[in-house]
Amino acid sequence: MKLPRRHAERHRTDRSGWLRAAVLGANDGIVSTASLVVGVAAATADVAAGTHAILVTGVAGLVAGAMSMAAGEYVSVHSQSDTEKADLAREQAELETDPAAEQRELTGIYVGRGLTADLAQQVAAQLMAKDALGAHARDELGITAALQARPVQAALASAASFAVGAALPLAATALAPGASLIAWVAGTSIVFLAVLGAVAARAGGAGMLLGAWRVTFWGAVAMAVTAAAGRLFGAIA
């Protein structure tokens, strides 16, 4: 029997691993670095004279933040990967000790999804004959190749995107007039966040306006709170 030709489809779930890490890193790079610069500038009596010190502080924040993001993502995603491997090993052991029970379990899953009992049993039997562990990983555990944890990929994506994101407010800091540094850094960072939110939403298939809004809102809140803290402690000092 000739199989029907598959029509071309574009799905975005295979991007979820690196896209999540990249968006998180870039967003954190912009927000944390811009907030750091704005907070230090708010605490500085003469911003124009202290621009170099503020810029050095921002660079230190970029390096520390990129390393922190890489380490955090690697440890977090590696923990997820370890859990997945442990579940797969446990499933493999169960398949070896009691394959009939595992086939009944898979049959029950397919019945719950709407297949008749007879058809579900046939599907389970055929899938297990071809790749028993793969069938259980996908349909029982929810582990697929597209969504599988990749620690190194997540760490590199987070570190690189954080550095790129942090470089944007640092560039604004270096180029802005000293007297209006806070306004320039805050304003340009809001624009950067809006673009990031829109692009990330577009890449993920969501609404661009909503993506831009939710990123810029929380970024603005973070900068406002940090500026207030800097102003308060600068006044106390």
Backbone torsions as a table, in degrees:
resi	resn	phi	psi	omega
1	MET	NA	130.9	-179.2
2	LYS	-80.2	125.8	-179.2
3	LEU	-76.9	143.0	177.6
4	PRO	-66.7	143.7	179.9
5	ARG	-71.8	133.8	-179.3
6	ARG	-73.6	138.3	176.1
7	HIS	-85.3	151.0	-176.2
8	ALA	-71.1	132.7	177.7
9	GLU	-133.7	147.9	177.3
10	ARG	-117.5	112.3	177.8
11	HIS	-111.8	157.0	-175.0
12	ARG	-113.8	-0.1	-177.4
13	THR	-64.8	-27.1	-179.9
14	ASP	-71.3	-10.7	177.7
15	ARG	-90.8	-8.2	-167.4
16	SER	-60.1	-37.2	-177.5
17	GLY	-63.8	-58.9	-177.3
18	TRP	-74.6	-30.0	-178.7
19	LEU	-67.2	-42.6	178.8
20	ARG	-60.9	-46.4	-178.7
21	ALA	-66.0	-39.8	-178.1
22	ALA	-68.5	-43.6	179.6
23	VAL	-65.7	-44.0	178.2
24	LEU	-60.2	-44.2	-179.3
25	GLY	-64.8	-46.8	-179.0
26	ALA	-65.4	-42.6	178.6
27	ASN	-62.1	-45.7	179.9
28	ASP	-65.6	-36.9	179.1
29	GLY	-63.0	-45.9	178.9
30	ILE	-66.1	-51.6	-173.8
31	VAL	-65.6	-49.0	-175.3
32	SER	-68.6	-40.5	-178.8
33	THR	-71.7	-43.8	177.8
34	ALA	-62.4	-42.0	178.8
35	SER	-64.4	-40.5	178.2
36	LEU	-62.3	-46.7	179.9
37	VAL	-63.3	-45.5	-179.2
38	VAL	-64.6	-41.2	-179.6
39	GLY	-65.2	-44.2	179.1
40	VAL	-67.2	-40.7	178.6
41	ALA	-63.4	-38.5	178.9
42	ALA	-65.8	-28.1	-179.9
43	ALA	-88.6	-5.9	-177.1
44	THR	-92.9	128.3	-177.8
45	ALA	-66.1	-45.4	179.8
46	ASP	-117.6	94.2	-175.4
47	VAL	-64.2	-40.6	-178.6
48	ALA	-59.3	-41.3	-179.3
49	ALA	-75.8	-25.0	-176.3
50	GLY	-101.1	15.2	-177.4
51	THR	-59.6	-40.8	-179.1
52	HIS	-62.7	-44.7	179.6
53	ALA	-64.1	-38.8	178.4
54	ILE	-64.2	-41.6	-179.8
55	LEU	-66.0	-41.6	177.5
56	VAL	-61.8	-41.1	177.3
57	THR	-60.3	-42.2	178.7
58	GLY	-64.5	-40.6	178.1
59	VAL	-63.2	-43.0	177.3
60	ALA	-61.3	-38.4	177.4
61	GLY	-64.8	-37.0	178.2
62	LEU	-62.6	-50.5	-177.4
63	VAL	-63.9	-47.9	-178.9
64	ALA	-63.9	-41.6	-179.0
65	GLY	-66.1	-41.5	179.5
66	ALA	-62.6	-43.7	178.7
67	MET	-65.9	-39.7	179.1
68	SER	-65.5	-42.1	178.7
69	MET	-63.6	-43.1	-179.8
70	ALA	-62.1	-47.7	-179.0
71	ALA	-64.9	-44.0	-179.0
72	GLY	-63.8	-44.5	179.1
73	GLU	-65.3	-41.6	-178.6
74	TYR	-62.5	-47.6	-178.8
75	VAL	-64.6	-44.3	-178.0
76	SER	-64.5	-50.4	-177.5
77	VAL	-70.7	-31.0	176.9
78	HIS	-66.2	-35.4	176.2
79	SER	-62.8	-41.7	176.2
80	GLN	-63.3	-42.4	179.1
81	SER	-62.9	-40.5	177.9
82	ASP	-62.1	-40.3	178.4
83	THR	-64.1	-43.3	179.1
84	GLU	-61.9	-43.7	-179.7
85	LYS	-64.8	-39.0	178.9
86	ALA	-65.5	-41.0	178.4
87	ASP	-65.1	-40.4	179.1
88	LEU	-66.5	-39.7	178.1
89	ALA	-64.4	-41.3	178.1
90	ARG	-64.2	-41.0	179.6
91	GLU	-65.8	-39.7	178.2
92	GLN	-62.8	-40.8	178.5
93	ALA	-64.0	-40.9	178.9
94	GLU	-66.3	-36.9	177.5
95	LEU	-65.0	-35.5	-179.8
96	GLU	-75.1	-35.0	-176.5
97	THR	-85.4	-35.1	-176.6
98	ASP	-148.1	73.4	-177.9
99	PRO	-64.1	-31.2	-179.4
100	ALA	-64.6	-42.8	178.8
101	ALA	-64.9	-37.5	178.5
102	GLU	-67.4	-34.8	177.0
103	GLN	-68.6	-38.7	176.9
104	ARG	-63.6	-38.3	178.5
105	GLU	-63.3	-43.6	178.9
106	LEU	-66.3	-38.7	177.1
107	THR	-60.4	-42.5	178.8
108	GLY	-62.6	-36.5	178.3
109	ILE	-62.9	-43.6	-178.2
110	TYR	-71.1	-34.4	174.7
111	VAL	-63.2	-40.8	178.2
112	GLY	-64.2	-23.5	179.1
113	ARG	-89.4	-2.9	173.3
114	GLY	120.1	-4.3	178.6
115	LEU	-79.9	154.0	173.4
116	THR	-70.0	161.4	-176.5
117	ALA	-61.2	-42.5	-179.3
118	ASP	-65.3	-46.0	-179.8
119	LEU	-66.2	-40.2	178.8
120	ALA	-61.0	-39.1	179.3
121	GLN	-66.5	-39.7	178.5
122	GLN	-65.9	-43.6	-179.9
123	VAL	-62.5	-46.0	-179.8
124	ALA	-60.4	-42.7	-178.5
125	ALA	-64.3	-43.7	-178.2
126	GLN	-69.3	-40.9	179.3
127	LEU	-66.5	-39.6	179.9
128	MET	-70.5	-29.9	177.5
129	ALA	-67.1	-32.1	-179.5
130	LYS	-85.0	-49.0	-177.6
131	ASP	-157.2	86.6	-174.5
132	ALA	-63.4	-46.8	-178.4
133	LEU	-65.8	-40.8	178.8
134	GLY	-62.1	-40.5	179.6
135	ALA	-64.1	-43.3	-179.6
136	HIS	-72.3	-36.7	177.7
137	ALA	-60.9	-43.5	-176.8
138	ARG	-73.9	-49.9	-169.2
139	ASP	-94.6	-23.1	177.5
140	GLU	-98.5	-44.4	-175.5
141	LEU	-96.2	-17.7	-178.9
142	GLY	75.1	24.1	179.4
143	ILE	-99.4	118.6	177.7
144	THR	-126.6	163.8	-179.7
145	ALA	-63.0	-36.6	-177.5
146	ALA	-68.3	-33.9	-175.4
147	LEU	-105.1	6.2	-177.4
148	GLN	-67.2	142.2	-178.0
149	ALA	-66.8	133.8	178.1
150	ARG	-130.6	92.1	-173.0
151	PRO	-58.8	-46.7	-177.0
152	VAL	-65.5	-43.3	178.6
153	GLN	-59.6	-45.3	-179.4
154	ALA	-64.9	-40.7	-179.4
155	ALA	-64.9	-46.6	-179.5
156	LEU	-65.9	-41.2	179.6
157	ALA	-63.7	-41.3	-179.3
158	SER	-67.0	-46.3	-178.2
159	ALA	-64.4	-46.0	-178.4
160	ALA	-65.3	-44.7	-178.3
161	SER	-69.3	-33.7	176.0
162	PHE	-63.0	-45.2	-179.2
163	ALA	-62.3	-41.8	178.4
164	VAL	-64.8	-45.6	178.8
165	GLY	-62.3	-42.6	-179.2
166	ALA	-68.0	-29.9	-179.1
167	ALA	-65.7	-26.1	-177.4
168	LEU	-67.1	-53.9	176.3
169	PRO	-66.2	-27.2	176.3
170	LEU	-67.5	-38.3	176.5
171	ALA	-63.8	-40.2	177.0
172	ALA	-64.6	-37.0	178.2
173	THR	-64.0	-42.4	-178.1
174	ALA	-69.8	-30.5	-174.3
175	LEU	-98.3	-17.2	-174.5
176	ALA	-74.8	146.8	172.0
177	PRO	-61.3	137.1	-174.9
178	GLY	-55.9	-40.9	-175.7
179	ALA	-66.1	-29.6	-177.9
180	SER	-116.2	29.7	-176.3
181	LEU	-59.6	-45.0	-177.2
182	ILE	-60.2	-46.9	-178.9
183	ALA	-63.2	-41.8	-179.5
184	TRP	-65.1	-47.1	-178.5
185	VAL	-65.6	-45.0	-179.8
186	ALA	-64.5	-45.6	-178.0
187	GLY	-64.7	-47.9	-179.9
188	THR	-66.8	-34.2	179.1
189	SER	-66.5	-36.6	176.0
190	ILE	-62.0	-42.0	177.8
191	VAL	-63.5	-45.4	179.4
192	PHE	-59.1	-43.1	-179.5
193	LEU	-65.2	-39.5	178.9
194	ALA	-63.0	-43.5	178.1
195	VAL	-64.0	-43.9	178.9
196	LEU	-60.4	-46.9	-179.6
197	GLY	-61.6	-41.0	179.7
198	ALA	-67.0	-44.6	-179.5
199	VAL	-65.4	-42.7	179.8
200	ALA	-63.7	-41.6	178.5
201	ALA	-64.5	-40.2	178.4
202	ARG	-63.0	-44.6	179.8
203	ALA	-64.4	-33.0	179.9
204	GLY	-89.6	-2.9	177.9
205	GLY	84.6	16.7	-179.5
206	ALA	-102.3	178.0	179.6
207	GLY	-70.8	130.3	-175.5
208	MET	-69.4	-38.5	-178.3
209	LEU	-64.6	-45.0	178.6
210	LEU	-64.5	-40.9	178.7
211	GLY	-61.9	-41.3	178.7
212	ALA	-67.1	-40.6	-176.1
213	TRP	-65.3	-47.9	-174.5
214	ARG	-68.0	-30.4	178.3
215	VAL	-74.6	-45.5	-178.0
216	THR	-68.3	-34.1	-178.8
217	PHE	-61.3	-52.2	-177.0
218	TRP	-71.5	-30.1	174.8
219	GLY	-65.1	-42.0	178.3
220	ALA	-64.7	-40.2	178.0
221	VAL	-62.0	-44.8	-179.0
222	ALA	-62.0	-43.5	179.8
223	MET	-67.6	-37.9	179.6
224	ALA	-65.1	-44.3	179.9
225	VAL	-64.9	-43.1	-180.0
226	THR	-65.9	-40.1	177.6
227	ALA	-63.2	-40.1	178.7
228	ALA	-64.3	-41.3	178.3
229	ALA	-64.9	-42.6	178.8
230	GLY	-63.1	-42.0	178.4
231	ARG	-63.6	-41.1	-179.0
232	LEU	-65.4	-51.3	-176.9
233	PHE	-72.7	-27.8	174.6
234	GLY	-67.4	-36.6	178.2
235	ALA	-69.4	-37.8	179.6
236	ILE	-65.8	-42.0	-179.0
237	ALA	-66.7	NA	NA
